[in-house]
Amino acid sequence: MAVAFFAIAMVLLFSMSSDYSGTPVSAASEGVQITYGSVIKLMHDNTKVRLHSHEVPYGSGSGQQSVTGFPGVDDSNSYWIIKPIPDTSAKQGDTIKSGEVVRLQHMRTRKWLHSHLHASPISGNMEVSCFGGEEESDTGDYWKVEIEGNGKTWRQEQKVRLQHVDTGGYLHSHDKKYTRIAGGQQEVCGVRQKKADNIWLAAEGVYLPVNQSK
């Protein structure tokens, strides 16, 4: 685990813009504010799997890189970099408010968490995939953060929903498991209804401190 955190911290160090002076820290306690540029794992509230991707394409639907729910805690393919959408004033170290639209970039493959109207392989809901890259991103990568309860800014261990902007579907998982492309891993999909199974929490990760510059 220490090696994994060191590797992530180095990724952050080399990717940070020159006007950011904060130091990446690993978050180990509840309540840490989540900021742009942080690298996190998203935990599904009901089943405790981590949002996960890997270089395995779907065998149906879009054929894009698959996204699953991974039951283990230590897998490095479950890390995501939180980034703003293009052409906004948001910058590294800024906090994320409820209702804000973000992108999640898979750390290992550099593709974006994506969704569309293709059917998901098991349940037939909306497929969630990874797509694009550093120079390729579109509105299919946009997710609106909805904080549960009275919170106004996103914090670690705080319940949130991520709603896909183009389709209106919420990032969702359930106990339906794959037997082939990712044996034992859960399906992740999009559903338009608000349900207990589309609540997530920011768990393990390396979080950038809040940017204090004006």
Disulfide bonds with the S-S distance in Angstrom:
none
